[in-house]
Amino acid sequence: MTFTPSTEPSGASSATPAPGPNIPENSVAGIRAAFFDVDNTLMRGSSLYFLSRGMYKRGFFTKKDISNFIVANLRYRLSGVENKDEIDKVQAAACEFFRGHKVDEIEAMGIEVYDEYVSPALWAGTIDIANEHLTAGEEVWLVTATPKDLADLIAKRLGFTGALGTIAQTQNGVYTGKLIGQLLHGPNKAVAIRELASVRNIDLSESFAYSDSHHDIPLLTAVGKPRAINPDTLLQIHALEKHWPIHDFRRARVIKRLCAPILSKGLKILIHLNPRSWVKHRS
């Protein structure tokens, strides 16, 4: 299969990771890049679910339509192995979301969905890592099964270089319900970044990749500096075996959630015991 990526920009362990096994020995040195998965890596939850939720809220389809996608997506996410039948079901359910809808309608809704759902769900720690790459002069790309239109919007809003995503077919400004190529998932992500690297002279042996899912091990092993973010169990085991750095921002969020009420109550007690001191401090 062929991907045609656009060439236009739109708390870790200290262990040194082993280089990915799929890097060609004769790769030509070029620029460095960082590739980020989106769902549960860049943000909490599913970006496609957020888009479908926005579409449902605006009367684009019924609860039955959205439930079909949720069931298919959950069965795939919970599967420990690659299963073509499950992938095909997710792909078919995703295509049905857009069939018959106008491109400009979905694009306008995407902006609203980003502001309403995506932005509040972003992992601040992942954004910080991405910005560190940008500051170092490295390109930052999203690589996701999410529709490319939404992935492009997220990348643009965050100031990233660009995005690779699943491409939905359109005809006369309307989505046909078919894909151009296949779902950008699993091994297809590795294919996509290799094609992008050849176009933009990216040195994959010196580049980074980040993901939460064991389904993205092909993506992670396609670069020289793989990292896990909020890893599922299978990816965490793999990352530990390969000595890949692991970032887990879920733990800090849980600690904050548990500690915040305690600190708030403690502050209220202090104010109650010595209100004058607090007023003086505030002034």
Buried (B, 14 or more C-beta within 10 A) or exposed (E): EEBEBEEEBBEBBEEEBEBBEBBEEEBEEBBBBBBBBBBBBBBBEBBBBBBBBBBBEEEBBEEEBBEBBBEBBEBBBEEEEBEEEBBBBBBBBBBBBBEEBBBEBBEEBBEEBBEBBBEEBBBEBBBEBBBEBBEEEBBBBBBBBBBBBBBBBBBBBBEBBBBBBBBBBBEEEBBBBEBBBBBBBBBBBBBBBBBBBEEBEBBBBBBBBBBBBBBBBBBBBBBBBBBBBBBBEBBBEBBBEBEBBBBBBBEEBEEEEEEEEEEEEEEEEEBEEEEEEBEEEEE
